[in-house]
Amino acid sequence: MGLSPGDNVGPVAILRCRLCATRPQWSCRHPTRGFLLRVDLARPKRVPTLAQELALDRAMAARSTCSRCSRRYDYCLPLRTVGSCDPCAQGYEPTPGTYVTTTVPVTHRLAA
C-alpha cells in the first residue's frame, strides 16, 4: 500500500504459523510471522532524494564491481572472502549476459 508504520505503537495482532499459534508461550521466529498494523495511523513512505539514491548506487557499485577486471555485475561479489569475481578467481572468461556493459560513459546510475 506504500505506507510506513507511522504512529502505530505496536501491532494490533500477530499472525503466527500453525505450530506457534497453538503454543502462545513460544516466540514465533518463523518466516510466516506477520504483524497487523492500523492503516488509519500509517503514513506514506518517505521518498529518497537524488543524493541519497546516488549514494546507494555508489555503495552497490562498490559491492558489485570486480577489483581485477572492473566489470560491474548484477549481484554482490564475495570481495571480502575471494577478493574478485568468480571468473577472475577461477581463470575463465565470463558470459557477457552476467555483467553490466556500457558503451558510453555513465555519469550516474540511480538505483530507482
Contacts in CASP RR format, 6 or more apart in sequence:
PFRMAT RR
TARGET T0000
AUTHOR 0000-0000-0000
METHOD contacts of the structure
MODEL  1
MGLSPGDNVGPVAILRCRLCATRPQWSCRHPTRGFLLRVDLARPKRVPTL
AQELALDRAMAARSTCSRCSRRYDYCLPLRTVGSCDPCAQGYEPTPGTYV
TTTVPVTHRLAA
1 39 0 8 1.000
1 42 0 8 1.000
2 44 0 8 1.000
2 45 0 8 1.000
3 39 0 8 1.000
3 42 0 8 1.000
3 43 0 8 1.000
3 44 0 8 1.000
3 45 0 8 1.000
4 42 0 8 1.000
4 43 0 8 1.000
4 44 0 8 1.000
4 45 0 8 1.000
4 46 0 8 1.000
5 37 0 8 1.000
5 41 0 8 1.000
5 42 0 8 1.000
5 43 0 8 1.000
6 41 0 8 1.000
6 42 0 8 1.000
6 43 0 8 1.000
7 41 0 8 1.000
7 43 0 8 1.000
8 37 0 8 1.000
8 38 0 8 1.000
8 41 0 8 1.000
8 42 0 8 1.000
10 35 0 8 1.000
10 37 0 8 1.000
11 34 0 8 1.000
11 35 0 8 1.000
11 36 0 8 1.000
11 37 0 8 1.000
12 36 0 8 1.000
12 37 0 8 1.000
12 38 0 8 1.000
13 35 0 8 1.000
13 36 0 8 1.000
14 28 0 8 1.000
14 33 0 8 1.000
14 34 0 8 1.000
14 35 0 8 1.000
14 36 0 8 1.000
15 32 0 8 1.000
15 33 0 8 1.000
15 34 0 8 1.000
15 35 0 8 1.000
15 36 0 8 1.000
16 28 0 8 1.000
16 30 0 8 1.000
16 32 0 8 1.000
16 33 0 8 1.000
16 34 0 8 1.000
17 28 0 8 1.000
17 30 0 8 1.000
17 32 0 8 1.000
17 33 0 8 1.000
19 30 0 8 1.000
20 26 0 8 1.000
20 27 0 8 1.000
20 28 0 8 1.000
20 30 0 8 1.000
20 33 0 8 1.000
21 28 0 8 1.000
48 56 0 8 1.000
48 112 0 8 1.000
50 110 0 8 1.000
53 110 0 8 1.000
53 111 0 8 1.000
53 112 0 8 1.000
54 108 0 8 1.000
54 110 0 8 1.000
56 111 0 8 1.000
57 108 0 8 1.000
57 109 0 8 1.000
57 110 0 8 1.000
57 111 0 8 1.000
60 76 0 8 1.000
60 111 0 8 1.000
61 72 0 8 1.000
61 109 0 8 1.000
63 76 0 8 1.000
63 77 0 8 1.000
63 79 0 8 1.000
64 72 0 8 1.000
64 73 0 8 1.000
64 74 0 8 1.000
64 75 0 8 1.000
64 76 0 8 1.000
64 77 0 8 1.000
65 71 0 8 1.000
65 72 0 8 1.000
65 73 0 8 1.000
65 77 0 8 1.000
66 72 0 8 1.000
66 73 0 8 1.000
66 77 0 8 1.000
66 84 0 8 1.000
66 85 0 8 1.000
66 88 0 8 1.000
67 79 0 8 1.000
67 83 0 8 1.000
67 84 0 8 1.000
68 84 0 8 1.000
68 85 0 8 1.000
68 88 0 8 1.000
69 84 0 8 1.000
69 85 0 8 1.000
69 87 0 8 1.000
69 88 0 8 1.000
71 85 0 8 1.000
71 94 0 8 1.000
71 99 0 8 1.000
71 100 0 8 1.000
72 99 0 8 1.000
72 100 0 8 1.000
73 85 0 8 1.000
73 98 0 8 1.000
73 99 0 8 1.000
73 100 0 8 1.000
74 98 0 8 1.000
74 99 0 8 1.000
74 100 0 8 1.000
77 83 0 8 1.000
77 84 0 8 1.000
77 85 0 8 1.000
82 89 0 8 1.000
83 89 0 8 1.000
85 94 0 8 1.000
85 99 0 8 1.000
86 94 0 8 1.000
87 93 0 8 1.000
87 94 0 8 1.000
END
